[in-house]
Amino acid sequence: MTDPGQVDALMMSLVGAAVVAAVLINALSGRLGVPALVGFLLLGVLLRLADSHWQFLSEPVMTAFRFMANLGVVALLFKVGLESHPRALAAKLPSASLIWIGGVFVSAAMGFFASHYWLSLALVPSLVIAVALTATSVGVSVAAWEEKGALASDKGALLVDVAELDDISGIALMALLFALVPVLLNGGGAFWPTLGGTAAWFLAKFSLFILFCLLFARYGEARLTRLTAQLRDPPERMLVVLGIGLLIAALAGSLGFSLAIGALFAGLVFSNDPEAVKTEKSFQDLYAFVTPFFFISIGLHIDPASLGSGLGMGSALVAVAILGKLIGHGLPAWWISGASGAVLIGISMVPRAEITMIIMHQGQQLGPEVVPDSAYSAMVVVSMMTCLLAPMALHPLLNHWPQREDKS
């Protein structure tokens, strides 16, 4: 198909069909109690399998899906940052940090050793998987806590705090790892000096970027809020905030980080102002529109030829993903909140979705030597299985150990 009009028509029809399918998947998943992202991933896989027969995913069509997926990444991380509230999170570090550090360390260590020594993956893919497994997708588990009226309890609040720290550290580790990837791949005689120099340069740029975000949050964000307050229509205020968020994400990308890093920090910038946070309600429609495309794009990037090896590798990594969180988060939580807290928090941290797949997706863009097709497919299996299994385990456990709202 070479006629531009036909290409545009095909592109629009596929995007439109994907939007309608995403809405239907979202509605159906709610009735079935299955996370919608599982359906989005499967939709992408089905499109890729169909393309192997009918070859309709031309380069312009894939470019359109990549663009929508990038918007989805920005929206996802912007929302994570917007909901983080750094000052409140810093105040809760003493109680949450031990559980957070334990989970990150154990999940990363188990992920690396399983990938490198058990599954015989190369160093760099093993490191990417290790970093990806440190993140969590607490939104999958939160639904069960909310249904049981347990999210406002002490353990529920602790769960949310640890999950926020997991997501932020996962993105930070991703940025550092991807900055070091060229050195790790090339090796050479001057490996350690080059590695140290690259890490130092990354930290210098990252520090300057953080400084810019802090200065903007301190001096620019309040003025911007006063300016947008003059706009009567709430969607217009939201669009200004989102536009600034896109600019910050683009700045991060131009500095050699990723759009995900910039979007996260853009959300953190606006999380300080309650008036800015209110725009999140207007943001929801746009969020619901673009975020499914990220998960659909993940499915589109799965090579059908890698599905067999991906299923086998994924089954092994599912076990590692579950044990990493149960041990890493569960043991410190046992000391802080007892046996019930250890089990509930450990299982609630098991799902891997948004941040995990953002890390894998960003790695795949760097080439098969960073994330081979089999590893990518395996982590999609991890994402789907952990997001299905954790809620199934949580419902009976929350019935057995009901959590009461903290009245203090």
C-alpha positions as CSV (number, residue, x, y, z in Angstrom):
1,M,0.0,0.0,0.0
2,T,1.8,3.2,-1.3
3,D,-1.0,5.7,-1.8
4,P,-0.7,8.3,1.1
5,G,-4.4,8.5,1.4
6,Q,-4.8,4.8,1.8
7,V,-2.0,4.7,4.4
8,D,-3.6,7.5,6.4
9,A,-7.0,5.8,6.2
10,L,-5.5,2.5,7.4
11,M,-3.6,4.3,10.2
12,M,-6.7,6.2,11.4
13,S,-8.8,3.0,11.2
14,L,-6.3,1.0,13.3
15,V,-5.9,3.7,15.9
16,G,-9.7,4.2,16.1
17,A,-10.3,0.5,16.4
18,A,-7.7,0.3,19.1
19,V,-9.4,3.1,21.1
20,V,-12.8,1.3,20.8
21,A,-11.2,-2.0,21.7
22,A,-9.4,-0.4,24.7
23,V,-12.7,0.9,26.0
24,L,-14.4,-2.5,25.7
25,I,-11.4,-4.2,27.3
26,N,-11.5,-1.8,30.2
27,A,-15.3,-2.4,30.7
28,L,-15.0,-6.2,30.4
29,S,-11.9,-6.4,32.7
30,G,-13.8,-4.6,35.4
31,R,-16.5,-7.2,35.4
32,L,-14.1,-10.1,35.3
33,G,-11.8,-8.6,38.0
34,V,-8.8,-8.8,35.6
35,P,-6.4,-5.8,35.2
36,A,-7.2,-4.0,31.9
37,L,-3.5,-3.8,31.0
38,V,-3.5,-7.6,30.5
39,G,-6.2,-7.1,27.8
40,F,-4.2,-4.3,26.2
41,L,-1.1,-6.4,26.0
42,L,-3.1,-9.3,24.5
43,L,-4.6,-6.9,21.9
44,G,-1.1,-5.8,20.8
45,V,0.0,-9.5,20.6
46,L,-3.1,-10.3,18.5
47,L,-2.4,-7.4,16.1
48,R,1.2,-8.5,15.7
49,L,0.1,-12.1,15.0
50,A,-2.5,-10.8,12.5
51,D,0.2,-8.7,10.8
52,S,2.3,-11.8,10.2
53,H,-0.5,-13.0,7.8
54,W,-1.8,-9.7,6.3
55,Q,1.2,-7.3,6.7
56,F,-0.9,-4.2,7.5
57,L,1.5,-2.8,10.1
58,S,3.5,-0.6,7.7
59,E,6.2,1.8,8.9
60,P,3.9,4.8,9.0
61,V,1.3,2.8,11.0
62,M,4.0,1.7,13.5
63,T,5.3,5.3,13.7
64,A,1.8,6.4,14.7
65,F,1.6,3.6,17.4
66,R,5.0,4.6,18.7
67,F,4.0,8.2,19.0
68,M,0.8,7.3,20.9
69,A,2.9,4.9,23.0
70,N,5.3,7.7,23.9
71,L,2.4,9.9,24.9
72,G,1.2,7.0,27.0
73,V,4.6,6.7,28.8
74,V,4.6,10.4,29.5
75,A,1.0,10.3,30.8
76,L,1.8,7.2,33.0
77,L,4.9,8.7,34.6
78,F,3.4,12.2,34.9
79,K,0.6,10.7,36.9
80,V,3.0,8.7,39.1
81,G,4.9,11.9,39.9
82,L,1.7,13.9,40.4
83,E,0.5,11.5,43.0
84,S,3.8,11.2,44.8
85,H,3.9,14.3,47.1
86,P,7.7,14.3,47.8
87,R,7.5,16.1,51.2
88,A,4.9,13.7,52.6
89,L,6.9,10.8,51.3
90,A,10.2,12.1,52.8
91,A,8.5,12.4,56.2
92,K,7.5,8.7,56.0
93,L,11.0,7.5,54.9
94,P,11.9,6.1,58.4
95,S,9.1,3.6,58.4
96,A,9.1,2.8,54.7
97,S,12.8,2.9,53.7
98,L,13.7,-0.5,55.2
99,I,11.0,-2.3,53.4
100,W,11.8,-0.3,50.2
101,I,15.5,-1.0,50.3
102,G,15.0,-4.7,51.1
103,G,12.6,-5.1,48.2
104,V,14.8,-3.3,45.7
105,F,18.0,-5.2,46.7
106,V,16.5,-8.7,46.9
107,S,14.4,-8.3,43.7
108,A,17.4,-6.9,41.7
109,A,19.8,-9.6,43.0
110,M,17.4,-12.5,42.4
111,G,16.5,-11.1,39.0
112,F,20.2,-10.7,38.0
113,F,21.4,-14.1,39.2
114,A,18.4,-15.9,37.7
115,S,18.8,-14.2,34.3
116,H,22.6,-14.4,34.1
117,Y,23.4,-17.7,35.7
118,W,20.2,-19.7,35.4
119,L,18.8,-18.5,32.1
120,S,22.3,-17.8,30.6
121,L,21.5,-14.3,29.4
122,A,24.3,-11.8,28.8
123,L,25.3,-9.2,31.4
124,V,23.4,-6.2,30.0
125,P,20.0,-8.0,29.5
126,S,20.4,-9.5,33.0
127,L,21.0,-6.1,34.5
128,V,17.9,-4.6,32.6
129,I,15.7,-7.4,33.9
130,A,17.1,-6.9,37.4
131,V,16.2,-3.2,37.4
132,A,12.8,-3.9,35.8
133,L,12.0,-6.4,38.6
134,T,12.6,-3.8,41.3
135,A,9.5,-1.8,40.4
136,T,6.0,-2.6,41.3
137,S,2.4,-1.8,40.1
138,V,0.6,-1.2,43.3
139,G,-2.5,0.0,41.5
140,V,-3.3,-3.6,40.6
141,S,-3.3,-4.5,44.3
142,V,-4.9,-1.2,45.6
143,A,-8.2,-2.2,44.0
144,A,-8.4,-5.2,46.4
145,W,-7.5,-3.0,49.4
146,E,-10.1,-0.4,48.5
147,E,-12.8,-3.0,48.0
148,K,-12.2,-4.3,51.5
149,G,-12.0,-0.7,53.0
150,A,-8.4,-1.4,54.0
151,L,-6.4,1.2,52.1
152,A,-6.7,3.9,54.8
153,S,-5.3,1.5,57.4
154,D,-1.7,1.7,58.7
155,K,-0.6,-1.2,56.5
156,G,-2.4,0.2,53.5
157,A,-0.7,3.6,53.9
158,L,2.7,1.9,54.3
159,L,2.0,-0.2,51.2
160,V,1.4,3.0,49.1
161,D,4.5,4.7,50.5
162,V,6.8,1.8,49.7
163,A,5.3,1.4,46.2
164,E,5.9,5.1,45.4
165,L,9.6,4.7,46.5
166,D,9.8,1.5,44.3
167,D,8.6,3.3,41.2
168,I,10.9,6.4,41.7
169,S,14.0,4.2,42.4
170,G,13.2,2.0,39.5
171,I,13.2,4.9,37.1
172,A,16.3,6.4,38.6
173,L,18.1,3.0,38.3
174,M,16.9,2.7,34.7
175,A,18.4,6.1,33.8
176,L,21.8,5.2,35.4
177,L,21.9,1.8,33.8
178,F,21.0,3.0,30.3
179,A,23.7,5.7,30.6
180,L,26.3,3.0,31.3
181,V,25.0,0.5,28.7
182,P,27.4,1.7,25.9
183,V,30.4,1.2,28.2
184,L,29.1,-2.2,29.4
185,L,28.7,-3.4,25.9
186,N,32.0,-2.2,24.5
187,G,34.2,-3.3,27.5
188,G,37.9,-2.7,26.6
189,G,41.1,-2.2,28.6
190,A,40.1,1.0,30.2
191,F,36.7,-0.3,31.3
192,W,36.6,0.9,34.9
193,P,37.9,4.4,34.2
194,T,35.5,4.8,31.4
195,L,32.6,3.4,33.5
196,G,33.5,5.8,36.3
197,G,33.7,8.8,33.9
198,T,30.4,7.9,32.3
199,A,28.7,7.5,35.6
200,A,30.1,10.8,36.9
201,W,29.0,12.6,33.7
202,F,25.5,11.1,34.0
203,L,25.3,12.1,37.7
204,A,26.4,15.7,36.8
205,K,23.7,16.0,34.1
206,F,21.1,14.4,36.3
207,S,21.9,16.7,39.2
208,L,21.6,19.8,36.9
209,F,18.2,18.5,35.6
210,I,17.0,17.9,39.2
211,L,18.2,21.4,40.1
212,F,16.2,22.9,37.2
213,C,13.1,21.0,38.3
214,L,13.6,22.2,41.9
215,L,14.0,25.8,40.8
216,F,11.0,25.6,38.6
217,A,8.9,24.0,41.4
218,R,10.1,26.7,43.8
219,Y,9.8,29.8,41.6
220,G,8.0,29.0,38.4
221,E,5.2,26.6,39.2
222,A,3.3,29.0,41.6
223,R,3.4,31.8,39.0
224,L,2.3,29.5,36.3
225,T,-0.6,28.4,38.5
226,R,-1.6,32.0,39.1
227,L,-1.5,32.6,35.4
228,T,-3.6,29.5,34.5
229,A,-6.1,30.4,37.2
230,Q,-7.2,33.2,34.9
231,L,-8.3,30.6,32.4
232,R,-12.0,29.8,33.1
233,D,-12.1,26.5,31.4
234,P,-10.5,23.7,33.6
235,P,-9.4,21.7,30.5
236,E,-7.4,24.7,29.3
237,R,-5.6,24.8,32.7
238,M,-4.9,21.1,32.4
239,L,-3.5,21.5,28.9
240,V,-1.1,24.2,30.0
241,V,0.2,22.0,32.9
242,L,0.4,19.0,30.5
243,G,2.2,21.1,27.9
244,I,4.8,22.2,30.5
245,G,5.1,18.5,31.5
246,L,5.8,17.5,27.8
247,L,8.5,20.2,27.6
248,I,10.2,18.9,30.7
249,A,10.0,15.4,29.4
250,A,11.5,16.6,26.1
251,L,14.3,18.3,28.0
252,A,15.1,15.1,29.8
253,G,15.2,13.3,26.4
254,S,17.5,15.9,24.9
255,L,19.9,15.4,27.9
256,G,20.2,11.7,27.1
257,F,17.8,10.5,29.7
258,S,14.4,9.3,28.6
259,L,10.9,10.9,28.2
260,A,9.9,8.7,31.2
261,I,12.4,10.4,33.5
262,G,11.2,13.9,32.4
263,A,7.6,13.0,32.8
264,L,8.1,11.6,36.3
265,F,9.9,14.8,37.4
266,A,7.3,17.0,35.7
267,G,4.7,15.3,37.8
268,L,6.8,15.8,40.9
269,V,7.1,19.5,40.1
270,F,3.3,20.0,40.0
271,S,2.6,17.7,42.9
272,N,3.6,20.5,45.4
273,D,0.6,22.6,44.5
274,P,-2.9,21.4,45.5
275,E,-4.4,23.6,42.7
276,A,-2.3,21.9,40.1
277,V,-3.2,18.5,41.5
278,K,-6.8,19.3,41.0
279,T,-6.2,19.4,37.2
280,E,-5.7,15.6,37.5
281,K,-9.5,15.2,37.1
282,S,-9.4,16.9,33.8
283,F,-6.3,14.9,33.0
284,Q,-8.1,11.6,33.4
285,D,-9.8,11.6,30.0
286,L,-6.5,12.2,28.1
287,Y,-4.8,9.6,30.4
288,A,-7.5,7.0,29.6
289,F,-7.0,7.8,25.8
290,V,-3.3,7.4,25.5
291,T,-2.1,5.0,28.2
292,P,-3.6,1.8,26.5
293,F,-1.4,2.5,23.5
294,F,1.7,2.0,25.6
295,F,0.6,-1.6,26.5
296,I,-0.7,-2.2,23.0
297,S,2.6,-1.1,21.7
298,I,4.4,-3.6,24.0
299,G,2.3,-6.4,22.5
300,L,3.1,-5.1,19.0
301,H,6.8,-5.4,19.7
302,I,6.7,-9.0,20.6
303,D,8.2,-11.2,17.9
304,P,5.9,-14.1,17.3
305,A,9.0,-16.3,16.8
306,S,10.1,-15.6,20.3
307,L,6.8,-16.6,22.0
308,G,7.9,-20.2,22.7
309,S,11.2,-19.3,24.4
310,G,9.6,-16.3,26.0
311,L,7.0,-18.5,27.7
312,G,9.6,-20.8,29.1
313,M,11.9,-18.0,30.3
314,G,8.9,-16.0,31.6
315,S,7.6,-18.9,33.7
316,A,11.0,-19.0,35.5
317,L,11.1,-15.2,35.9
318,V,7.5,-15.2,37.3
319,A,8.7,-17.4,40.2
320,V,11.7,-15.0,40.7
321,A,9.5,-12.0,40.6
322,I,7.1,-13.3,43.2
323,L,9.9,-14.6,45.6
324,G,11.9,-11.3,45.2
325,K,9.0,-9.2,46.6
326,L,7.8,-11.7,49.2
327,I,11.3,-12.0,50.6
328,G,12.7,-8.5,50.0
329,H,9.6,-6.6,51.1
330,G,8.0,-9.3,53.3
331,L,10.9,-9.9,55.8
332,P,11.4,-6.2,56.7
333,A,7.6,-5.7,56.9
334,W,7.5,-8.6,59.3
335,W,9.7,-6.7,61.7
336,I,7.7,-3.5,61.3
337,S,4.1,-4.7,61.0
338,G,4.0,-8.4,62.0
339,A,3.3,-11.6,60.1
340,S,0.1,-10.4,58.5
341,G,1.7,-7.2,57.3
342,A,4.6,-9.1,55.8
343,V,2.3,-11.4,53.8
344,L,-0.1,-8.6,52.7
345,I,2.6,-6.1,51.8
346,G,4.8,-8.7,50.1
347,I,2.0,-10.1,47.9
348,S,0.7,-6.6,47.2
349,M,4.1,-5.6,45.8
350,V,4.3,-8.6,43.4
351,P,2.5,-7.1,40.3
352,R,4.9,-5.7,37.7
353,A,3.3,-3.6,35.0
354,E,3.8,0.1,34.1
355,I,7.3,0.9,35.3
356,T,8.6,-2.6,34.7
357,M,7.5,-2.6,31.1
358,I,8.6,1.0,30.5
359,I,12.1,-0.2,31.5
360,M,11.9,-3.2,29.2
361,H,10.5,-1.1,26.4
362,Q,13.1,1.6,26.7
363,G,15.8,-1.2,26.7
364,Q,14.4,-2.8,23.6
365,Q,14.7,0.5,21.7
366,L,18.4,0.3,22.3
367,G,18.7,-3.0,20.4
368,P,18.6,-6.8,20.9
369,E,22.0,-6.8,22.6
370,V,20.3,-4.8,25.5
371,V,16.9,-6.6,25.5
372,P,16.6,-9.6,23.2
373,D,13.2,-10.6,21.9
374,S,13.0,-13.6,24.1
375,A,13.7,-11.6,27.3
376,Y,11.1,-9.0,26.2
377,S,8.4,-11.6,25.7
378,A,9.4,-13.2,29.0
379,M,8.8,-10.0,30.9
380,V,5.4,-9.5,29.2
381,V,4.6,-13.0,30.6
382,V,5.8,-11.8,34.0
383,S,3.7,-8.7,33.8
384,M,0.5,-10.5,32.9
385,M,0.9,-13.4,35.4
386,T,1.9,-11.2,38.4
387,C,-1.0,-8.9,37.7
388,L,-3.4,-11.8,37.6
389,L,-2.1,-13.8,40.6
390,A,-1.6,-11.0,43.2
391,P,-5.3,-9.9,43.3
392,M,-6.4,-13.5,43.4
393,A,-4.3,-14.1,46.5
394,L,-5.1,-10.8,48.2
395,H,-8.9,-11.1,48.4
396,P,-9.0,-14.1,50.7
397,L,-6.0,-12.8,52.7
398,L,-7.8,-9.5,53.4
399,N,-10.8,-11.4,54.5
400,H,-8.7,-13.4,56.8
401,W,-6.8,-10.4,58.1
402,P,-9.3,-7.5,57.9
403,Q,-7.6,-4.1,58.1
404,R,-9.2,-1.2,59.9
405,E,-8.9,2.5,59.0
406,D,-6.5,4.4,61.1
407,K,-8.5,7.0,63.2
408,S,-5.5,9.0,64.4
